[in-house]
Amino acid sequence: MRDGCGSPAGGAISRTQLMALLWAGVMAPAAELLPGLLLPGAGKGAWLAVLLAAPAALAAGWILERMSGRAGLAAAFAGLLGGAAGRCVTILYMVWGELLLALRLRMCAQRLLSSGDRDGTLWFFLLAVAGVLLWMGRGTLPAFARAAQWFLVALLLTAGVVLVLSLPQAKMERLLPLWWTDGGAVLRAALSAAGVLGWGLFVAFLIPHTPEEGRKGSWYWPAWCIGGCLLLALTQAVILGNLGSGVAGTLDNPFFALAKSVGVEGAFQRVESVITAVWTLADLTMGGVLLFAVRTMAEEAAPKKILRWVPWLAVAAGVGLAWALFSSVGTAERWSREVVPAGNLFLGLGVPAVLLAWKIVRGRDRGRGTSCA
């Protein structure tokens, strides 16, 4: 049930649902970018770079959760920096979220177009995905979170089938040994991998929708984070073990290329179109996270009278930006590989770390002032 102003009301979501939103959404850019983004520097150590990205992801999650508190990140920005400055920071995150939404719509439409035999047009798929996303985004967050749990199950089962059927063709010499690999290059690749995981940073804006008692387990977030990074690293290892770093580095989407070779003699062959269709669930999850995060931020930064129109405006802006900025495949891929990971690191780790440090220093100053009084 939606409330009168269009905010993501209608009940709380569980901590498990929040993590399902995170990992189901992250699986969309991860399938597109890994390990291809990491191979130029890390080579056969690309799978290890994904694992080494876990500390950065853990640090970002801890900082964003501590910054969020009960009121949320947007309210924390306003409380820490003041109304005008805090609103400017919130608008910065809203603009970045809209750019990511536009890119996600564009990449999803391109993948759907490429999976068929040139049936339909790019804009047909883009508008179709945008329409489904708008329908989901106008609902309530709990309903969307429940759907994301099933999406994650479907994605994990699908990925599991691809990886298990690919294991017999994997060769260990394509992964090991690593002792001549440049350690600095692997660490730099780990930062790129962390930037890909940074697509999930907007889940932090939904933390206030989880009940307070559901946030007390200090092990919960790290367990999901480490488990997710382990699964992603295993996925990259299977891809490299099958394709090798040389072949994988020349492919746009190594995971979907791997799916083309999956088949069971006498049962099914060439299931890449099915894999692509299932992966649309990851795109919808990521788009929904961005849309609900924008709705949450709008409650702090936008006039109350337009809140009911925020889902419409956000999706329309996403389609408009996709047309204006990402009309060509090359531009979309360049943003996805070069701009977005750096931006995610800056907004997901850099800015929150500086603000948290300022919050701690200011709190200590206030404490000393109170004690002196």
Secondary structure, DSSP 4 states (H G I P E B T S, - for coil): ---TT--S-S----HHHHHHHHHHHHHHHHHHHTTTTTHHHHGGGHHHHHHHTHHHHHHHHHHHHHHHTTT-HHHHHHHHH-HHHHHHHHHHHHHHHHHHHHHHHHHHHHHHHHHTTS-S-HHHHHHHHHHHHHHHHTS-HHHHHHHHHHHHHHHHHHHHHHHHHHGGG--GGGT---TTS-HHHHHHHHHHHHHHHGGGGGGGGGGGGS-GGGG--TTHHHHHHHHHHHHHHHHHHHHHHHHHHHHHHH-S-HHHHHHHT-EETTTEE--HHHHHHHHHHHHHHHHHHHHHHHHHHHHHHS-GGGGGGHHHHHHHHHHHHHHHH-SSHHHHHHIIIIIHHHHHHIIIIIHHHHHHHHHHHHHHHHHHHHHH-
